[in-house]
Amino acid sequence: MEMLLFLIAFPLVAALLLVVLRFDGARGFVVVASAAAIAVASVLLVVFNAGFEQGRMFEAASPLVDTLCTAVSAICVVVVVAFAVKYRNLAAGLLGIVQIVLVAVVEFGFAHEMEVADGLYVDYLSLVMALIIGIIGSGICIYALGYMKDFQTHEPEGAKDRRPTFFALMFVFLSAMFVIVFSNNMIWMFTGWEVTTLCSFLLIGYTKTQEAIANAFRQIVMNLAGGVGFILALLFCVSQIGTLSLRDFIDVAVQDPAFAMVPVVLLAFAGITKAAQMPFQTWLLGAMVAPTPTSALLHSSTMVKAGVFMLVKLAPCFLVSAIPSMMVMLVGGITFMLCSFMAISQTNAKRVLAYSTIANLGLIAACAGVGTPEAVWAAVFLIIFHAIAKSLLFLCVGTAEHHIGSRDIEDMDLLFDRMPRLARFMMLGIMCMFIAPFGMLVAKWATLVSFVDMDQVALVLILAFGSAATFMFWAKWMGKLAGIAGSPDNVEVSVHPSEWFSILLMAVLLVAGCVLIPVMSATLVEPYVVQVYGMAGQDIATDNLWIASICVVVVVIALFTGLGRSRKRKVDVYLSGVSVDNEARSFQNSLSGQTVATARNWYMGDWFGEARVAPVGVAFNSLIMAAAIVLALFGVSFA
């Protein structure tokens, strides 16, 4: 109990300190010390709570805390409405007002006298999420120290230093995520949900450019819509089911699917918006305008993971209720395939990562929608490896951008020589996303088996085509990194130690996670499946997992062997002809003309461009969700 309260409260204390600290040295000390404390506490939480056959409930009922959470939720929306008035954004203002009214109705009309005795709850999924938030989230905060120092130097002369606010928001974000994953009281969970929405809004709009403000409002409008769905679900739970306990609600939904179908669909809708599934994908793409630590935090350990966390928690409900199951499966599957297609057409590395994030979240959602033990086992591993690999890739791209002046993949020629260590870390992250025997491919194989076992032919086809697109866009990027021609100057000597620390941390976590897949399955993932379903869900034999682990060790050794030991000498590039300009890679061709030697990827924008593909997914998924909500409201049920 004390450890849970520490993880929730301590980041808020750190945030208060960071608001007032204006000196780099003091700020660095607080960030590093706080991040270390949060990471250690999250590990200790797992150590102390591992081994329990059932989830642990903690008595934490408090009318004062309930009222405080309601007040915090209302304050979050008031802040949004104030910004909406300032920037004349009608949609955000109206949605904010609707949400405030609904919060007041739930709290003062129905829930004021309702008590959830066991307000906090820990199961193995909560422990997995705590490790992701506590270690990866904290590592991103440390990375931000060096990155934001460089970011500030590129600001116009005389620009206000807003880094105290930036770092404070990062730690508030971590606290809110801990509230979400530990709360059994759904009012408390909703408060954490809304705090993450507000923090995302403020972080995306950090630079206060016109583009940043527009993208921040796009995020807030879409997530406020999800928040309205969440609070409507709570209204139904408290008025019809008579509980605000998430665990009790799931039990009721499993036993009587028709009775609880409306709140299940509404909560699934909230999870879909938070996870940026189509048609809500544009808010996450817009988040790319924010500084890289924001992108990494939103895409890997927080925000979007809150959405898929909700969907995975509801997986037992989807298994017994066809309408919400079909909604989540189809929305997730279509998003996975179409966003994988659109990633092919992107040259901007951060947009590739964004589309890949949305696609993989779609695959996790599809697994949750299937709802079987095997699918949930795969979904949890997809969450783990996506969080680690994407954190590593976002941090690498941010550092590369600051040192080569571009985030375009086509500008990453010779990165293997220009930034040898960074290029290898980036290649490690890419390999984890699409190459066997790394963890993501193991989880995808388990996903495929779970789809086949449930005769989900459509999902099998979607997974096949989406995975083919995944292979193409990752292979293009990796090939660009691996190209070597000449000996350009090394530009990574000025990378900040805080950046190297965080990148190395993510790389170590990635390798350790891939090597220890059998251990994680036996100690964290499989126990969660047994807790929920009373049966095992591992589709891949443990011996095969260990074989994959050994192969990962071999690949990593090959990738990093010899790093820093090269004594190569710098020579001119041989262009297989009469050279005109070695630096420009130009030579005299057989017709005495001048030709430039180039190597450029194929992006097929006419086939897979956003303008062609996105409207299809937006239309289909909007129709699917609208149909599911209408059918749920009218009480239609399919056996």
C-alpha positions in Angstrom: 0.0 0.0 0.0 2.8 2.4 1.0 4.6 1.7 -2.3 1.5 2.5 -4.3 1.0 5.8 -2.6 4.7 6.6 -3.0 4.6 6.0 -6.8 1.4 8.2 -7.1 2.5 11.0 -4.7 6.2 11.3 -5.1 6.2 12.4 -8.8 3.9 15.2 -7.8 6.4 16.4 -5.2 9.1 16.3 -7.8 6.9 18.3 -10.1 6.4 21.0 -7.5 10.2 21.3 -7.0 10.8 21.5 -10.7 8.4 24.3 -11.1 10.4 26.6 -8.9 13.9 25.4 -9.8 15.5 27.6 -12.5 19.1 26.4 -12.5 20.3 23.6 -14.6 22.4 21.9 -11.9 19.5 21.8 -9.3 17.0 20.7 -12.0 19.3 17.9 -13.1 19.8 16.7 -9.6 16.1 16.6 -8.9 15.2 14.9 -12.2 17.9 12.2 -11.9 17.2 11.6 -8.2 13.4 11.5 -8.6 13.7 9.3 -11.7 15.9 6.9 -9.9 13.6 6.7 -6.9 10.5 6.1 -9.1 12.4 3.4 -11.1 13.6 1.6 -7.9 10.2 1.8 -6.3 8.5 0.3 -9.3 10.9 -2.6 -9.3 10.4 -3.1 -5.5 6.7 -3.1 -6.1 7.0 -6.0 -8.5 9.3 -7.9 -6.1 7.0 -7.5 -3.1 3.8 -8.4 -5.0 5.0 -11.2 -7.3 3.9 -14.6 -6.3 0.3 -13.8 -5.4 -2.2 -16.1 -7.2 -4.9 -13.4 -7.1 -4.8 -9.7 -7.5 -4.3 -7.7 -4.3 -7.0 -5.3 -3.2 -6.1 -2.4 -0.9 -8.7 -0.7 1.3 -8.5 3.0 0.3 -12.0 4.3 0.6 -12.2 8.0 1.3 -15.0 10.5 0.5 -12.4 13.3 0.7 -10.3 11.6 -2.0 -13.4 11.1 -4.1 -14.3 14.8 -3.8 -10.7 15.8 -4.5 -10.6 13.6 -7.7 -13.9 15.1 -8.9 -12.4 18.6 -8.3 -9.2 17.7 -10.1 -11.2 16.4 -13.1 -13.2 19.6 -13.1 -10.1 21.8 -12.9 -8.6 20.0 -15.8 -11.6 20.7 -18.0 -11.8 24.3 -16.8 -8.2 24.9 -17.9 -9.1 23.4 -21.3 -12.2 25.6 -21.6 -10.1 28.7 -20.7 -7.6 27.9 -23.4 -10.5 27.2 -25.8 -11.9 30.7 -25.1 -8.5 32.3 -25.5 -7.8 30.6 -28.8 -11.5 30.6 -29.9 -11.8 26.8 -30.3 -15.5 26.1 -30.2 -15.3 22.3 -30.2 -12.9 22.1 -27.3 -15.0 24.6 -25.3 -18.3 22.7 -25.9 -16.9 19.3 -25.2 -15.3 20.7 -22.0 -18.6 22.1 -20.8 -20.4 18.8 -21.6 -17.8 16.9 -19.6 -18.0 19.2 -16.6 -21.8 18.8 -16.5 -21.5 15.0 -16.7 -18.9 14.9 -14.0 -21.2 17.0 -11.7 -24.1 14.7 -12.4 -22.2 11.6 -11.6 -20.6 12.9 -8.5 -23.5 14.9 -6.9 -26.4 13.1 -8.5 -25.5 9.4 -8.0 -22.0 8.6 -6.7 -21.7 11.0 -3.7 -22.9 8.4 -1.2 -21.4 5.4 -3.1 -18.2 4.0 -1.6 -15.6 1.7 -3.2 -14.0 0.0 -0.3 -11.0 -1.3 -2.2 -9.9 1.8 -4.1 -6.5 0.5 -5.2 -5.8 -2.8 -6.9 -2.7 -4.6 -8.1 -2.5 -7.5 -10.5 0.2 -8.7 -12.8 -0.9 -6.3 -15.6 -0.6 -3.4 -13.2 2.9 -4.6 -12.3 3.9 -4.8 -16.0 2.6 -1.3 -16.5 4.3 0.0 -13.4 7.7 -1.2 -14.7 7.0 0.5 -18.1 6.0 3.8 -16.5 8.6 3.7 -13.7 11.6 2.7 -15.7 11.0 3.8 -19.3 9.1 6.9 -18.3 11.8 7.9 -15.8 14.5 7.2 -18.4 12.8 9.6 -20.8 12.8 12.3 -18.1 16.6 11.9 -17.7 17.1 12.0 -21.5 15.1 15.3 -21.6 17.8 17.1 -19.5 20.4 17.1 -22.3 17.9 17.3 -25.1 15.9 20.3 -23.7 19.2 22.1 -23.0 20.0 21.9 -26.8 16.4 22.7 -27.6 16.5 25.9 -25.5 19.7 27.0 -27.3 17.9 26.9 -30.6 15.0 29.0 -29.3 15.0 32.7 -30.5 17.1 35.0 -28.4 15.2 36.4 -25.5 12.7 33.5 -25.5 11.4 32.6 -22.1 12.9 29.4 -20.6 9.8 27.2 -20.0 11.8 24.1 -19.1 10.6 24.2 -15.4 7.0 23.8 -16.6 8.0 21.1 -19.1 9.7 18.9 -16.6 7.0 19.4 -14.0 4.4 18.2 -16.6 6.5 15.1 -17.4 6.4 14.0 -13.7 2.7 14.9 -13.3 2.2 12.6 -16.3 3.9 9.7 -14.6 1.8 10.2 -11.4 -1.4 10.2 -13.4 -0.4 7.0 -15.2 0.2 5.3 -11.9 -3.3 6.4 -10.8 -4.8 4.8 -13.9 -3.1 1.5 -13.5 -3.5 1.1 -9.8 -7.1 2.4 -9.4 -10.0 0.0 -8.8 -12.2 3.1 -8.1 -13.2 4.2 -11.6 -13.7 7.8 -10.4 -10.0 7.8 -9.5 -9.1 6.2 -12.7 -11.1 8.8 -14.7 -9.2 11.6 -12.8 -5.8 10.1 -13.9 -7.3 9.7 -17.4 -8.1 13.4 -17.6 -4.8 14.6 -16.1 -2.9 12.7 -18.8 -5.2 14.4 -21.4 -4.4 17.8 -20.1 -0.7 17.2 -19.7 -0.6 16.0 -23.3 -2.4 19.1 -24.5 0.1 21.4 -22.7 3.2 19.4 -23.8 2.1 19.2 -27.5 1.6 23.0 -27.5 4.9 23.6 -25.7 6.5 25.7 -28.5 3.3 27.8 -28.8 3.7 28.0 -32.6 0.5 28.1 -34.7 1.0 24.5 -35.7 1.7 23.3 -32.2 -1.5 25.1 -30.9 -3.6 23.6 -33.7 -2.3 20.1 -33.0 -2.7 20.5 -29.3 -6.4 21.4 -29.8 -6.9 18.4 -32.1 -5.6 16.2 -29.4 -7.8 17.7 -26.7 -10.9 17.6 -28.8 -10.5 13.9 -29.6 -9.5 12.9 -26.1 -12.3 15.0 -24.6 -14.7 13.0 -26.8 -13.2 9.8 -25.3 -13.5 11.4 -21.8 -17.2 12.0 -22.4 -17.6 8.3 -23.4 -15.8 7.3 -20.1 -17.9 9.5 -17.9 -21.1 8.3 -19.6 -20.0 4.7 -18.8 -19.5 5.7 -15.2 -23.0 7.2 -15.2 -24.4 3.9 -16.4 -22.4 1.9 -13.9 -23.4 3.9 -10.9 -27.1 4.3 -11.9 -27.8 0.8 -13.3 -25.2 -1.6 -12.0 -24.7 0.1 -8.7 -20.9 0.0 -8.5 -17.8 2.1 -9.3 -15.4 -0.8 -8.7 -13.7 -1.8 -11.9 -13.2 -5.3 -10.8 -16.9 -5.7 -9.8 -18.0 -4.1 -13.0 -15.9 -6.6 -15.1 -17.4 -9.5 -13.1 -20.9 -8.3 -13.8 -20.1 -7.7 -17.5 -18.8 -11.3 -17.8 -21.8 -12.8 -16.1 -24.4 -10.7 -17.8 -23.0 -9.4 -21.1 -26.2 -7.9 -22.4 -26.9 -5.9 -19.2 -23.4 -4.3 -19.1 -22.9 -3.9 -22.9 -23.5 -0.1 -23.0 -20.7 0.8 -20.5 -18.4 -1.8 -22.1 -18.8 -0.2 -25.5 -18.4 3.3 -24.1 -15.2 2.4 -22.1 -13.9 0.6 -25.2 -14.6 3.8 -27.2 -12.6 5.8 -24.6 -9.7 3.4 -24.9 -9.8 3.6 -28.7 -9.5 7.4 -28.6 -6.7 7.4 -26.1 -4.8 4.8 -28.1 -5.2 7.0 -31.3 -7.0 4.4 -33.3 -8.5 5.5 -36.6 -10.4 7.8 -37.0 -8.5 9.5 -34.1 -5.0 8.8 -35.4 -4.4 12.5 -36.3 -3.9 13.7 -32.7 -0.9 11.4 -32.2 0.6 12.4 -35.6 0.2 16.0 -34.6 2.1 15.3 -31.4 5.2 15.1 -33.5 5.6 18.9 -33.3 6.5 18.6 -29.6 10.0 18.1 -28.4 11.2 14.5 -28.8 10.9 13.6 -25.0 7.2 14.4 -25.3 6.8 12.2 -28.4 8.6 9.4 -26.6 6.6 9.7 -23.4 3.3 9.9 -25.3 4.1 7.0 -27.7 5.8 4.5 -25.4 5.2 4.4 -21.7 2.2 6.7 -21.1 -0.9 8.2 -22.7 -1.5 5.7 -25.6 -0.6 2.8 -23.2 -3.5 3.9 -21.0 -5.8 3.3 -23.9 -4.6 -0.3 -24.6 -4.4 -1.0 -20.8 -8.1 -0.2 -20.6 -8.8 -2.5 -23.6 -6.8 -5.4 -22.2 -8.5 -5.1 -18.8 -11.8 -5.4 -20.6 -10.7 -8.4 -22.7 -12.8 -10.9 -20.6 -15.9 -8.8 -21.4 -15.1 -8.9 -25.1 -14.8 -12.6 -25.1 -18.5 -13.0 -24.0 -20.0 -10.0 -25.8 -20.0 -9.9 -29.6 -20.8 -6.3 -30.3 -18.0 -4.6 -28.3 -15.7 -7.5 -29.4 -16.3 -6.9 -33.1 -15.9 -3.2 -32.7 -12.5 -3.4 -31.0 -11.3 -6.2 -33.2 -12.2 -4.5 -36.5 -11.1 -1.0 -35.5 -7.8 -2.3 -34.2 -7.2 -4.6 -37.2 -8.1 -2.0 -39.8 -5.9 0.6 -38.0 -3.0 -1.9 -37.9 -3.1 -2.6 -41.7 -3.8 0.9 -43.0 -1.4 2.7 -40.8 1.3 0.2 -41.7 0.5 1.0 -45.4 0.8 4.8 -44.7 4.1 4.3 -42.9 5.6 3.2 -46.3 5.0 6.6 -47.8 6.7 8.6 -45.0 10.3 10.0 -45.2 10.1 11.8 -41.9 11.5 9.4 -39.3 9.2 10.6 -36.5 6.1 10.1 -38.7 7.2 6.6 -39.5 7.5 6.0 -35.8 4.1 7.6 -35.2 2.3 5.5 -37.8 4.1 2.4 -36.6 3.0 3.2 -33.0 -0.7 3.6 -34.1 -0.5 0.4 -36.1 1.0 -1.7 -33.3 -1.6 -0.3 -30.8 -4.2 -1.4 -33.3 -2.7 -5.0 -33.2 -2.9 -4.9 -29.4 -6.5 -3.7 -29.6 -7.3 -6.5 -32.0 -5.9 -9.0 -29.5 -7.9 -7.5 -26.7 -11.0 -7.7 -28.8 -10.5 -11.4 -29.5 -10.3 -11.7 -25.7 -9.0 -15.3 -25.4 -6.2 -16.1 -22.9 -3.8 -16.7 -25.8 -4.6 -13.3 -27.4 -4.2 -11.5 -24.0 -0.8 -13.2 -23.5 0.3 -11.9 -26.9 -1.2 -8.4 -26.2 0.8 -8.0 -23.0 4.0 -8.9 -24.7 3.2 -6.5 -27.6 2.8 -3.8 -25.0 6.1 -4.5 -23.4 8.3 -4.7 -26.5 6.6 -1.8 -28.2 7.2 0.4 -25.2 10.9 -0.4 -25.0 11.7 -0.4 -28.7 9.8 2.8 -29.5 11.3 4.6 -26.6 14.8 3.7 -27.9 13.9 4.7 -31.4 12.4 8.1 -30.5 15.4 9.0 -28.3 17.8 8.0 -31.1 15.9 10.0 -33.7 15.8 13.0 -31.4 19.6 12.9 -30.8 20.3 12.3 -34.5 18.1 15.3 -35.5 20.1 17.6 -33.2 23.4 16.4 -34.7 22.8 15.9 -38.4 20.1 18.7 -38.6 17.3 16.5 -40.0 14.9 13.8 -39.0 14.4 12.7 -42.6 15.4 9.1 -43.3 17.0 10.1 -46.6 19.4 12.4 -44.7 20.6 9.4 -42.6 23.1 8.3 -45.2 26.4 7.2 -43.6 25.0 7.4 -40.1 26.8 4.2 -39.4 30.0 6.2 -39.7 28.8 9.7 -38.7 27.2 8.4 -35.4 28.4 4.8 -35.1 27.1 4.1 -31.6 23.7 5.8 -32.2 23.2 4.1 -35.5 23.7 0.7 -33.9 21.3 1.5 -31.1 18.8 2.7 -33.7 19.3 -0.5 -35.7 18.7 -2.6 -32.6 15.4 -0.9 -32.0 14.4 -1.4 -35.6 15.3 -5.1 -35.5 13.3 -5.6 -32.4 10.2 -4.3 -34.3 10.3 -6.6 -37.3 13.0 -9.2 -37.3 12.9 -12.7 -35.7 13.9 -13.7 -33.0 13.4 -10.4 -31.3 10.4 -10.0 -28.9 8.0 -8.2 -31.2 8.0 -11.0 -33.7 7.5 -13.6 -31.0 4.5 -11.7 -29.8 3.2 -11.3 -33.4 3.5 -15.1 -33.9 1.5 -15.7 -30.8 -1.0 -13.2 -32.1 -1.3 -15.1 -35.4 -1.8 -18.4 -33.6 -4.6 -16.8 -31.4 -6.4 -15.5 -34.4 -6.2 -18.8 -36.2 -7.4 -20.7 -33.2 -10.5 -18.5 -33.1 -11.1 -18.8 -36.8 -10.7 -15.1 -37.3 -9.9 -15.3 -41.0 -10.3 -11.5 -41.6 -7.8 -10.7 -38.8 -5.4 -13.3 -40.1 -5.4 -11.6 -43.6 -5.2 -8.2 -42.0 -2.1 -9.3 -40.0 -0.5 -10.8 -43.1 -0.9 -7.7 -45.2 0.0 -5.3 -42.4 3.1 -7.3 -41.4 4.3 -7.2 -45.1 4.0 -3.4 -45.1 5.8 -3.4 -41.7 8.7 -5.3 -43.1 8.9 -2.9 -46.0 9.1 0.4 -44.1 11.5 -0.9 -41.4 13.8 -2.6 -44.0 14.0 0.6 -46.0 15.1 2.6 -42.9 17.5 -0.1 -41.7 19.1 -0.3 -45.1 19.7 3.5 -45.1 21.4 3.3 -41.7 23.6 0.3 -42.8 25.0 1.9 -45.9 28.7 2.7 -45.7 30.7 4.7 -48.3 33.7 6.8 -47.3 34.7 8.0 -43.9 32.8 11.1 -42.9 33.5 12.9 -39.6 32.0 11.5 -36.4 29.4 14.0 -35.1 28.2 12.2 -32.0 31.1 13.3 -29.7 28.9 16.2 -28.4 25.9 14.1 -27.3 25.0 14.8 -23.7 25.7 12.1 -21.1 22.1 12.2 -20.0 21.1 11.3 -23.5 23.6 8.4 -23.7 22.5 7.1 -20.4 18.8 6.9 -21.4 19.6 5.5 -24.8 21.8 2.8 -23.2 19.1 2.1 -20.6 16.5 1.5 -23.3 18.9 -0.7 -25.3 19.8 -2.8 -22.2 16.1 -3.1 -21.3 15.3 -4.2 -24.9 18.1 -6.9 -25.0 17.2 -8.1 -21.5 13.5 -8.3 -22.3 14.2 -10.3 -25.5 16.6 -12.6 -23.7 14.4 -13.1 -20.7 11.1 -13.7 -22.5 10.6 -17.1 -20.9 11.2 -15.6 -17.5 8.8 -12.7 -18.0 6.2 -15.1 -19.3 6.5 -17.4 -16.3 6.6 -14.7 -13.7 4.5 -11.8 -15.0 2.4 -12.4 -18.1 1.3 -16.0 -17.6 0.3 -15.4 -14.0 -1.9 -12.5 -15.2 -3.7 -14.7 -17.7 -4.3 -17.3 -15.0 -5.6 -14.6 -12.6 -8.1 -13.5 -15.2 -9.1 -16.7 -16.9 -8.1 -19.5 -14.6 -6.1 -21.1 -17.4 -2.8 -20.7 -19.2 -2.5 -18.7 -22.4 1.0 -19.3 -23.7 0.9 -20.6 -27.2 4.7 -20.9 -27.8 6.7 -23.6 -26.0 9.1 -22.4 -23.4 11.9 -24.3 -25.1 11.3 -22.3 -28.3 11.3 -19.0 -26.3 14.8 -19.9 -24.9 16.0 -20.7 -28.4 14.9 -17.3 -29.5 16.7 -15.8 -26.5 20.0 -17.4 -27.5 19.6 -16.1 -31.1 19.1 -12.6 -29.8 22.4 -12.8 -27.9 24.2 -13.8 -31.0 22.7 -11.0 -33.1 23.5 -8.4 -30.5 27.1 -9.5 -30.2 27.5 -9.3 -34.0 26.0 -5.8 -34.1 28.2 -4.3 -31.4 31.4 -6.2 -31.8 34.3 -4.0 -32.8 32.5 -0.7 -32.0 35.1 1.9 -31.3 38.1 -0.2 -32.3 38.3 0.7 -36.0 41.6 2.1 -37.3 40.4 2.8 -40.8 42.0 5.5 -42.8 40.0 8.1 -44.8 40.1 7.7 -48.5 38.2 9.1 -51.5 35.1 7.3 -52.6 35.6 5.1 -55.7 32.9 5.9 -58.1 33.7 3.2 -60.8 34.4 5.9 -63.4 36.0 9.3 -63.8 35.2 11.2 -60.7 34.0 14.8 -61.0 33.3 15.6 -57.3 33.8 12.9 -54.7 32.0 14.9 -51.9 28.9 15.2 -54.1 29.2 11.6 -55.4 29.2 12.7 -59.0 31.2 11.1 -61.9 31.5 11.2 -65.7 29.3 8.6 -67.3 29.9 6.6 -70.5 28.2 9.4 -72.6 30.6 12.0 -71.1 27.8 13.4 -69.1 27.7 14.0 -65.4 25.8 11.6 -63.1 25.3 11.8 -59.4 25.4 8.4 -57.5 22.4 8.3 -55.2 20.6 5.7 -53.1 17.1 6.6 -52.3 14.2 4.6 -50.9 10.9 3.9 -52.7 8.0 5.5 -50.9 5.0 4.8 -53.3 3.1 7.9 -52.2 0.6 7.5 -55.0 -0.4 4.1 -53.6 0.1 4.4 -49.9 -0.1 8.2 -49.3 -2.2 9.6 -46.5 -4.6 11.3 -48.8 -5.5 8.0 -50.4 -5.5 5.6 -47.5 -6.5 7.6 -44.4 -10.1 8.4 -45.6 -10.8 4.7 -46.0 -9.9 3.8 -42.5 -11.6 6.9 -41.0 -14.9 6.0 -42.9 -14.9 2.3 -42.0 -13.9 2.7 -38.4 -16.3 5.6 -37.8 -19.1 3.4 -39.2 -18.1 0.4 -37.1 -18.1 2.4 -33.9 -21.3 4.2 -34.6 -23.0 0.9 -35.4 -21.7 -0.7 -32.2 -22.8 2.2 -30.0 -26.3 2.3 -31.6 -26.7 -1.5 -31.2 -25.6 -1.4 -27.6 -28.0 1.5 -26.8 -30.9 -0.4 -28.3 -30.0 -3.6 -26.4 -29.2 -5.7 -29.5 -27.2 -8.8 -28.6 -25.7 -11.5 -30.8 -25.1 -15.0 -29.4 
